[in-house]
Amino acid sequence: MKRLLLHICCGPCSITTLTTLLDQGLEVTGLFYNPNIHPLTEYVKRRDGCLDVAGRLGVPVIVKDDEYDPQAWFRDMAYREANRCFHCYARRLERTAAIAKRGGFDAFSTTLLYSKHQKHDAIAALGRDMESPKTRFHYHDFREGWSEGIETSKDWGIYRQQYCGCLYSENERYARELGKKS
């Protein structure tokens, strides 16, 4: 059985991702590392949703609360706002790949490949670029389970966020309330 480290962004995105990986016979450990999520109360809701789903499915999770540093994330994104998603994906996947390699995992992946709102091809390319001979990037198009994941998260009462996570995405999501186009 291959050991896989899965970067998890939130509970709803992890449901069908985890069940798919478990059905593939993988031994999965989750990783909650998301310095992009703002504000802290949102971070905690998403972390707790991740832990709830993982607990229901019997998956251990490494939580990197000690590395939650939105100020450093904002510094990294400064003057990169137009391409911030790429840099944010890269930061989270680099950390996942490093922990997977150090932990002796055979592979790593991310729940970011589940969302229809993310830049799927960029995430997959970054993951492939970061793999090593001993720690491969496990690609799967988890978007096929989109509707099932939404329904299950509602049935389980898992917190469902309304924006990607960063302050920029929150502002874009709610811009119409100010009469602005996002």
N, C-alpha and C positions, 0 to 999 in steps of 0.2 A: 504494500500500500504506500503510495507516495504521500509525503507530508507537504502541505501547501499553506502558505501564509497569505491570508486574504485581508487586504486593506478594506475597511468598512467605513463608509461615510455616514451612514445612518441606519436605523432599524428597517424602514420600509424597503430600502434598496438591497438589504441583506437577505430578505426572506427567500426569494426564488433563487438568488445567487447561491446561498448556502445549500439549499435543498438540491440544486442542480449538481454542485460539487460533491456533496455527500452521496448522491445517487451515482456519481461517476466512480465511487469507491475511494475517494481521496480522504485523507486524514487532515481535517481543516482546523487551523487556529486563526482566529480573527485578530486584527490589529486596528485599534481605534486611534488614529493619529490624524488630526484635522485642525491645524493651527489657523486655517482660513475662516473658521466659523465665528461669527460675530452676531450678537454680543455673547458674553459668558453664559447667560441664562439659556440661550439657544444651543450653545455647545453642550451644556449639561443635559438638556432635553434629548438631543440627538445621541449623546453617549448612553444615556439611560435606555433609550429605545433600542440601541445596538445590543446592550447587555440583556435586555428583555428577550429579544429574538434569539440571541445566542443561547441563553438559558433554556428556552423552550426547545431548541434543537440539539442541546447537549454539546455545544461548541465552546471551547475555552477562548477567552479574549485577552489580549495584551492591551492595556489602556495606558496611553502615554500622556496622562494629565500633566505630568511634570514637564512635558515639552510643549504645552499649550502656551504659545507666546504670540498673540496677535500683533503686538507691536513689531516684532521681527518680521512677521508675514507682510505687514503693511510696508515696511522698509524695502523688502524684497520686491514688492509690486510697484513701488514708486517709479513713475515714468515708464511703466510697462502696462499701464491700465488697458490699453487696446488689445494686448495679447496676454492678459493676466491669467486666463484659464490655462493656457499652455504651461506657464511658469508654475502655477498652482498644482496642476497635475504632476509636473516634473518633480516638484518638491516632495509631494506625498509618495509618489512612486519610488523616488530615490531612497527615501527613508525606509519604505517597505522592503525594497530589494536589499538594502544593507542589513536590516534585521533578519531577513530570511537567510541571507548568506551566513551571517554570524551564528544563527540558530540552527544551521545545518538542514534547512528546509530544501526539498527538491525543487519547489516551484513557488511562485507568488502570483497574485492577481489582485483585482480590485473590483469593488461593487460599482465603481464609476462606469463600468461597461454595461450596467443594467439600465441606466437612465436614458430615455429618449431626448433629454434636454442637454446632454453632455456631448462633447466633440469626440465621438466614438473612435474615429480613425486616428486622431491625434493621440488618444490614450493608448490604443493598441500599439501604435508605432513607438511611443515612448517606452512602453513595457518591453517590447522586443529589443530596443536599444540598450536597456538596462540589465537584461539577463546575462548570466554568465554560464560557462559550460556545466557547472554543478548546480546552479540555481536558475532554472528556466522560467520564462514568463508563460503562464498558462492562459492562453487566449480562449475565450468563449463569448459569443454574442448573447448575453443574458437578457437582451431586450425582448426576446421571444416570450419571456415570462412576465412582461410588464403588467398586463391586466390582472393576472393571478396575484402578483405581489401587492398591488393596490388593494384588491378585495381582501386578501388575508390580513394586511396591516390594519384595515378598518375593522375586520372581525375580531382581531386580537387587541384592539385599542392602542396600537402603537402610535406614538406621536408622529404626525405627518407635517413636515415643514412646507412652507410656501415659497421658498427661494433656495438657491443653491447653497448658500452658507455665508458668503462674504458680504460685507457692507455694500459693495458695488452691485452685487446681484440683488440684494434686498431693495436698493434704490431703484434699479431697473424694473423690478417686479411691481413696485407700488407707484411708479412714476405717473401712471395714468390718473391717479387720484389728485395729482397736482396739475393735471392738464398737459403733461409732457408726454412725448413719444419716447419709448425706450428703444 
